[in-house]
Every structure is written in C-alpha cells, then in structure tokens.
Amino acid sequence: MDFPLAKFRILFPMFSAVPDEVVLSVAEWAQCYTSGRGCQCNEQLWMLITAHLLQLRLNAEAGNGGAPGALASATIDKVSVSFQAPPATDSWSHWLNLTPYGQQFLALSKICAAGGVYVGGLPERAAFRNVGGLSIRGGRFR
C-alpha cells in the first residue's frame, strides 16, 4: 500500500516545509501503528499517526519535546521540577494525547474498533430453556 502523499499535503498543510522523503520515511514507520486494523478508515488513520509523529519530531527539534505532562511545581534555587501524573488511563493514550493529530487518531481508532461481535452458538445458551421451550434437564432438579 502506498502512502497518499498528495492527500496528506492537502489535509495537513502545516507540514509543507517537511521534505517528501522525511514524510514518506515517517509514514513507513507510522504504518506499524495502523496495520491490521481492518477499518475502512485505515488511510485516514495512517495519515493521522504520520502527522502525530511528524509533530512530535518538530516539537523535539524546536526544544519542546522535553518531559511530557503538566508542570506541578518548580523551584529555581537548586532546580527542582515535578510533573503531574498523566491524565490518560494508559501510556498509549497519554502518548497520543501529546498532539491534536494523536487525539484524532485515538478517537477515530476507537470508532473503528467499536461494535459488538456475535460469536455463534445455540440460542439456549442465552436463556434458561432449551430450543423448543423445554427446561434444562427436563425441568427436574438433580
């Protein structure tokens, strides 16, 4: 599957200064996060996680890629800094919440993964009676 670079450039114009080789390299890396989801939105997920990784890369290059999280306290003399615990329930969600693209990826991937799946079986397994209305074990206690 080829990365939709032209569509990516239209949807994410803020990365226009990033060379195509860099975008394609990051997209190849990003595919590991989206492959095998089986969703019809795989292309959108792929572009979002690519944008997320590119934004994290730009943040790190600009010096904004330090310790993630909200600053809880800071001391200037003898430098003491502490951060709040991440507000996310797990490290995957916390990492995705570092950029708006990661947040969109998380929301879209949850939508794609939602939905129940019925695993076959006999209908009497969901009730107290067998098919045909008879009680289990003929209605007798043993």
N, C-alpha and C positions, 0 to 999 in steps of 0.2 A: 504494500500500500504506500503510495506516495503522499508526502505531506502537502496539503493545499496552500502553498506559499502565497499565491496571488490573493486568495481569500483571506489569509492571515493578515496580509498587508492592508487590506481594506478594513477589516474588523478591528485591527489593533494598530492604528497609525502612530501611536506613541513609540513604537519600536522601529520607525522608519530609518533611524540612524544606525541601527544594528545591521551589519552586513548579512547577506543571504547565507553565506557559509556558516556563520555563527547560529543563525536561526535554524538552519537545517540540522546542524550538529546537536543543538539543544533539543530539537524536535525528535531526533532519533533516540536521545536519552529519555525524553518525556514519554515516548511510546511504551516504555516499560511500565509506566504507571497506569496506562489505559488499556493495554492489550487484553483481550479475552473478556471484556465486559459484556459483549453480546447485545449492546444497546444500539438503537438506530442513531443515537447522538454521538457515536464514537468519534467522529471527525471533530465535532464541537468540543468534546472533552479533551481531545488531543491538542487542539489549538489553545484551550484554556490552561492546561497544565504546562504547555510550552510558554505561554505568556507569564505564568506564575514563576517558572524557573528563570526566565529572562529578567523579570522584575527583581527577583532575589539577587540575581547576578549584578544588575545595575545598582541595587542598593548597596551591595558589598563593595563595588568599585567606588561608589560615592562616599564610603565610610559610614553608611547607615546600616550595615549588616552585623552589628555587634550583638550583644546578648538580647534575645527577644524577650518581650514581656514588658509589663508596665513597671515603671520605677516606683518602688515602695518608699525608699529613703535614700538619702545621700549625705555624706559628711565630707567636708572639704579638707580639714586638717587631718592628716594621716589617712587619707582617702578610704572611705567606706561606702560601698554601694550595695543595695539589696533590691531584689526584684520580687514582684508578686508572683504567686503561683499562676500558671496558665489557666485562663478561664475555660478552656476546652476540656472535654471529657477524656480525650486521649491525645497522644503526641501527634498522630496523623492529622487530626482536626486542628490542633494548635498550629502545626506547620502550614497547613493550607490557609488558615486564618491570617497569616502574615501579609497576604496581598489580597486585593479585591478579586483578582483572577482566580486565586485559590478558593476563595469563598464561593464564587460562581461555580467552580469545578465541583466543590463539595455538594452544593445544592443540586446541581444537575445530575451528579452521580447518584445521589440519594433518590432522586425521582426515577432514574433509570432502573435502580435496583429495587424499587418499591413494587408491591404487588404480591399477592399470595399465590402459592403453587399448591395444587391439589395432587397428592400422590395417591394413585389408585388403590382400591381395596373394596371390600364388600360393604354395602351400606349399613349392615347391622353392627359394624364396629363403632358407629357413631351413636348408637342407641342401646336400649336395654332389651329390645326384641329382635328376633331373627327376621329375615325376609319372610314374608307371609304372615307376620303378626304373632307368631308363637314366641312364648317367653323362652329365655335362655334355660337350657336343661329341661325343657318341657314344663316349666313352671314349678318344678319341685326343688326344694332345698336339700342339699346333701351334706 
